[in-house]
Amino acid sequence: MGMGKGFFHPRTMAESTCKTKHITPFRGWCGSGCSVYALWGHREIKNMPRWRFILTRLVERIWFRAALIAALSVVLALAAALLAPLIPYKLSLSIGANAVDDILTILASSMLAVTTFSLTAMVTAFSGAASHITPRATKLLIEDATAQNALSTFLGGFLFAIVGIIALSTGIYGGQGRAILFIGTILVIAVIVLTLLNWISRLGNFGRVQDAIERVEARAISALDHYPGPRLILQEERHPDAGACIVTASKTGYVAHIDRSQLSEASAEAGVQFTLSAPAGTFVDPTRPLGWCDGSVDAEQLDRMRNAAIIEPSRDFDQDPRFGMVVLAEIGSRALSPGINDPGTAIAVLVAGQRVLDSFSKLDVDTVERAPHVIDAPISFEDMVTDLVLPLARDGAGMFEVGIRMQQMLGALAQRVPQARGWLLDLAQQALDQARAAIEDKRALTRVEDAHRSAFAEAQVPRDVAERA
């Protein structure tokens, strides 16, 4: 996007403000601190190695927790025979352990029905989210901890009962073993009841539009808070210098994760500085660079740098803050389609997006060290705003309610980030022009125009915000 009237160039802005106590300049862009691009201090987390990222993704799979709890249930049922000597024989006669056969039979039949019901509810929610919200939101529902715990617990309870019944029929339990199994069954039932109550309370909102909006908002804020690169007001293209060693992607897809530790080690061995140009969420192919080095590297080091990027077929929320804004815009755009015609959802999306952008501008600075020999890719306020606003301005141009809320949001952002006021004013004017072309009711259009004038009226900027300028 070009720089219209009122824009502030990020270099000029940052160099003029980096002396304030709130801003930590990003040094190392060219290796010597010659460029200062960071608007706000950014949060950083420790570099996640490739194996840990893969393990984290594995644990998030819906089958992983179910398989783990199912295995533990089988172990618990069989462990009763081994723990039998711990129970005094007289105690085993007094606690009613003989009733365990009937209890396990009831538990097995009921848990099979409850597990089937839970699977049906989850599949229905996934299908509804894909059809009526956006297919990109289904991943967040699949990863829901409450849903996974419920399914895993019910399946585990069923297997516990089945294994217990089979073990009882083989006679491996004595009287003491049956007592242990009885106590274990009571504990399993207690866990199942608590899980079922939690699952019932969750079902009332699971998979609804507002639930999806809140999930996407939370993941976008989390990804933004942990983004390891600098933050800019406006996006700025970066290009390698002549003679730089280009590192291209190994296959076509979206960057899901960058192992910065591996990049740092390979760059240190080669004695070069690696500039990352394709952070998580970037579409790459074998002709597009992941980044470049300021010197030559051998084939082995080049492969290590290339393999530091995990490339997958689709984008992911974890390390890609912009993807959260894209998905929010998709939810709002679908709600504005003629078949649904729900401006209230689009307004809720704008409110959620504004909260994400508020998180972008928080003035807190962390001191976690960056990966040495790696210059990280920045994320810009401009990209985050346009990812959300442009689709909604297009699809909601004919609805004055959406237009009014959009003007109010852009005006509020202009007050919070005064350096971006000129660019935000241009974007608000673009949305207003689209509304003028789509709204036929003059009175409704007048309301949008009034909202625009009110949002961008010259007003006193709050003191704490003005100190950033």
Helices and strands as residue ranges (DSSP letters): H 10-17, H 50-60, H 62-82, G 84-86, H 89-94, G 97-99, H 100-132, G 135-137, H 138-142, H 145-170, H 175-203, H 209-225, E 231-232, E 245-248, E 253-258, H 260-270, E 274-276, E 283-284, E 289-293, H 299-307, E 309-312, H 321-335, H 343-360, E 374-375, E 379-380, H 381-395, H 400-416, G 418-420, H 421-438, H 442-455, H 463-466
